[in-house]
Amino acid sequence: MFEELMFYYYFQFNVHYFLGAIILINTIKVTKDYINLRRNNNLKIIKFKSSYFDLITSVFVILGLCNGVMFQGVLSDISTEYSQIWTGKMIIIFITSFVLLIIQLVFSLLLLNYKRKD
């Protein structure tokens, strides 16, 4: 029964890929906004509230990924064979997403400081 359930686990695991993609998109957006602001020096281009909303969304995504990492611990208690496969993937997604969150936070703070200078 458990073997059959784990055969379809990749359907559930796809959610973690989508969560990582959300953080990647948010990071690209805030980076693009900062580059456009530096290049054009025009504050009307940037929607600052949207970058805050994207940052909050990314924090919630990281919390969701933390729950996924905790579930991998539960999975390792049930089966070491399957946990070795999925835990490595989960850790890679989590670390990559966390680094992207830090980059997003840095560019959000740079946007805020750039707005205050002008």
N, C-alpha and C positions, 0 to 999 in steps of 0.2 A: 504494500500500500504506500509506504513512504517513498519507495523507489519511483513509483508512478507519479506521485505528487512532485517529486524533485525533477522529474522529466519536464514538467511544465513550469518550473520555477523561473525560467528566463522571461516568461510573460510578465511576471510580477517585477522582475529585476529591471525591465525596460523603463520603469518609472524612475529609477535612479539615474539612468542615462538622460531622461528628459529633464530631471532636476538639475543635473550638471549643465545641460544645454541652456536652461533658463539663466543660470549665473553667467555663462559665457556670453549670452546675448546682452544681458545687463551691463557686463564689463565692457563689451564692445561699444555699447551706446554711450556710456559715460566717458570713455576714452575718446570717442569720435567727437563728442560735445566739447571736451577740453581742447582737442586739437583745433576744432573749428573756431573756438573762442580765441585761442592764441593766434591763429592765422588771420582772422578777420577783425579781431578786437571789437566785436559788436555784441553787446549783452542781449540784444533782442533775439539772437539766434537760439539761445539756450533757455530751456524750460527747467528751472532749478528744482521745482517741486517734483517733476517727474524723476529726476535723479535720486531724490530722497525716497520716493516711492519704490524705485528700483532697488535701492539699498536695503530698505525694509523687507522687500520681497526676497532678496538674496539671503538675508539673515534667517527668514523663515525656511527657506530652502535648505540652508545649512542645518537647521534644527531637524528637518525631515531626514536629512542624510545621517545625522547623529543617531536618530532612531533606527535607521537602516543598519548602521554599524552595530548597535546594540542587538538587533535581531540576528546579526551574523554570529554573535556570541551564543544566542539561544540555539541557533542552527548547529554550532560546533558541539554543543552538549548532546544533540540528537545524533549527529553523524559527522565524523571527522572527514570522511571521504568527500562529501559535498561541501563542507565548510571550507576546505582548502581551496576548492575551485572558486567559490563565490566570495570568500573573504578578501582574497587578493584583488579581485576586481573592485570590490566595494571600497577598499582602502585607497586604491588608485583614484577612483572617482571622488572620494571625500577629500583627499589631499589636494588634488587638482582644483576642486571647487573652492576649497578654503584659500588657496593661493589666489584664485581669481577674485574671491571676496575681498582679500587684502588689497589687491590692485584696484578694485572698484572703490574701496574706501579711500585709498590714497588720492585717486583722481576726483572723487567727490569732495574731499577736503581741499584739493587744489582749486576746484571750481569755486568753492565757497570763499577761499582766500583771494582768488582773482577778482571775484565780485566785490569784495570789501575794499580792494585797492583802488578801484575806479570810483 
